[in-house]
Amino acid sequence: MKTLFATLLMSLLPFFGDAAEKLAVGASIPDVTCNDQDGNAVSLAKEGAKGTLLVYFYPKAKTGGCTKQGCSLRDNWAELQKAGVNVLGVSTDDEKLQKEFKEEQKFPFRLLADKEKKAVTEAFGVKNIIGMAGRSAFLFKDGKCVYADHKGHTGDQAQVILAFLAGAKK
């Protein structure tokens, strides 16, 4: 029953809209801190200051589309690493659920638990009016946003990022 309710809720999220303006290409990575699935504080500004960082958002751990999105990145991890991409996943779930999700799906990247303050979803402008993260992704190069995706890619999230990087290198 919980899964059915979560699935129905996820399908309605696009109709609720976003509560804030989304971070745009050219913007600096927000200077916010959030705990990962193990309770370790992660500074996004520090993580994204050098190199390439993908910060992707999903509404709810352990649901269909959110699992597909994360598994796309997991299944293409070698290519992402070859391209020099570090990855952080973010939702408004708590640390316990994020840890379960990471372990069950064997994600090689960290998941941030933005449940308490919702500082990350607020800073990126992806918190919708019911308080969850809207599906989106932001790619940063040396602290600047070079790509912003608000289309809600799920099963092809990694391919979209890798295609962008391939085009950016030409």
Order of alpha helices (4+ residues) and beta strands (2+ residues): alpha-beta-beta-alpha-beta-alpha-alpha-beta-alpha-beta-alpha-beta-beta-alpha
